[in-house]
């Protein structure tokens, strides 16, 4: 699937719903978006979304390499104690696709400008999988 096709499907009405610990077209949490992108666009299986938190998913999916803010990079943000608490994918130039919601507040996949995410979370770090391409 192309990045544009992925983005169109994720944002098609009514939108990909936020569902805790999911990574499929029925629903995805923020790490689920990263997992789904890698599976559908890059053909890389990151495994299942850990039923803990995204920091555990980030740690469990070894092979991340820092890179610049380029399409296809994972954006890790809201760092607390050295671990990310939120994430998304740079699915278009300057735009982060992420799933925003929680158990008490259902949400959807949304597209946001990197600048807005930086204002909201202050510390965005970008990573690519080592098997994708050198950074």
Legacy VTK file of the C-alpha trace (Angstrom):
# vtk DataFile Version 3.0
C-alpha trace
ASCII
DATASET POLYDATA
POINTS 135 float
0.000 0.000 0.000
1.305 3.471 -0.778
1.657 6.110 1.947
-1.113 8.173 0.298
-3.473 5.179 0.174
-2.758 4.397 3.830
-3.469 7.975 4.844
-6.679 8.100 2.801
-7.941 4.869 4.358
-7.029 5.877 7.924
-8.809 9.226 7.586
-11.801 8.085 5.483
-15.097 8.830 7.180
-15.940 7.911 9.825
-12.200 7.531 10.523
-10.061 4.804 12.051
-11.182 4.644 15.696
-8.854 4.680 18.684
-8.963 1.202 20.198
-6.563 0.281 22.976
-3.919 -2.288 22.046
-5.172 -2.747 18.453
-3.309 -2.403 15.159
-5.721 -3.203 12.352
-8.290 -1.455 10.176
-10.983 -1.962 12.828
-9.096 0.270 15.271
-5.674 1.280 16.542
-4.123 3.092 19.453
-1.126 5.368 18.806
1.428 2.538 18.730
-1.084 0.542 16.693
-0.857 3.230 13.972
2.937 2.740 13.900
2.529 -1.056 13.742
-0.165 -0.848 11.047
1.917 1.551 8.907
4.932 -0.745 9.062
2.824 -3.783 8.181
0.753 -2.209 5.368
3.186 0.273 3.792
6.612 -1.192 4.508
5.875 -4.919 4.794
7.553 -5.068 8.223
5.936 -7.026 11.044
6.562 -5.311 14.383
4.481 -7.937 16.162
1.400 -7.291 18.215
0.776 -4.135 20.185
1.927 -4.939 23.727
-0.914 -4.863 26.216
0.954 -2.490 28.484
1.976 0.859 27.019
3.794 2.274 24.026
7.071 2.553 25.916
7.051 -1.244 26.158
6.264 -1.451 22.440
9.106 0.895 21.603
11.512 -1.154 23.723
10.243 -4.510 22.422
10.525 -3.532 18.758
14.310 -3.285 18.642
16.003 -1.871 15.568
14.920 1.783 15.764
17.459 4.304 14.473
17.213 8.069 14.947
16.488 9.999 11.746
15.125 13.297 10.533
11.471 14.252 10.147
10.865 12.495 6.830
7.806 10.699 5.483
7.656 7.210 6.953
9.515 8.059 10.147
7.909 7.197 13.458
7.438 10.237 15.688
7.874 9.445 19.371
6.753 12.131 21.799
5.559 12.994 25.307
8.735 11.568 26.826
8.534 10.758 30.526
11.399 9.198 32.386
13.250 8.425 29.147
10.279 6.613 27.557
7.734 7.841 25.003
4.084 8.134 26.032
2.658 8.915 22.579
3.624 8.245 18.970
2.581 8.504 15.353
3.863 8.318 11.786
5.000 11.102 9.485
2.532 10.079 6.807
2.895 13.235 4.693
5.488 16.019 4.573
5.321 17.913 7.866
2.283 15.937 9.067
1.975 13.335 11.835
-0.757 10.686 11.727
-1.575 9.590 15.263
-4.466 8.025 17.118
-5.829 10.273 19.817
-8.064 8.856 22.532
-8.187 6.844 25.704
-10.512 4.487 27.544
-12.630 7.304 28.938
-12.582 9.378 25.744
-13.017 7.615 22.405
-11.026 9.161 19.605
-9.911 8.743 16.021
-6.819 8.727 13.872
-5.935 12.338 13.122
-3.462 14.227 11.032
-1.611 17.087 12.732
1.187 19.421 11.727
4.588 18.630 13.238
4.696 22.200 14.572
1.412 21.667 16.472
2.675 18.392 17.917
5.918 20.088 18.993
3.963 22.823 20.774
1.795 20.235 22.489
4.500 17.703 23.421
7.706 19.790 23.086
10.035 16.822 22.501
9.453 14.944 19.243
12.048 12.386 18.207
12.020 10.647 14.846
13.087 7.073 14.174
13.155 4.590 11.297
13.505 0.876 11.407
17.042 -0.256 10.577
15.785 -2.583 7.812
13.988 0.245 5.955
16.835 2.503 4.860
19.785 4.285 6.369
18.892 7.549 8.081
LINES 1 136
135 0 1 2 3 4 5 6 7 8 9 10 11 12 13 14 15 16 17 18 19 20 21 22 23 24 25 26 27 28 29 30 31 32 33 34 35 36 37 38 39 40 41 42 43 44 45 46 47 48 49 50 51 52 53 54 55 56 57 58 59 60 61 62 63 64 65 66 67 68 69 70 71 72 73 74 75 76 77 78 79 80 81 82 83 84 85 86 87 88 89 90 91 92 93 94 95 96 97 98 99 100 101 102 103 104 105 106 107 108 109 110 111 112 113 114 115 116 117 118 119 120 121 122 123 124 125 126 127 128 129 130 131 132 133 134
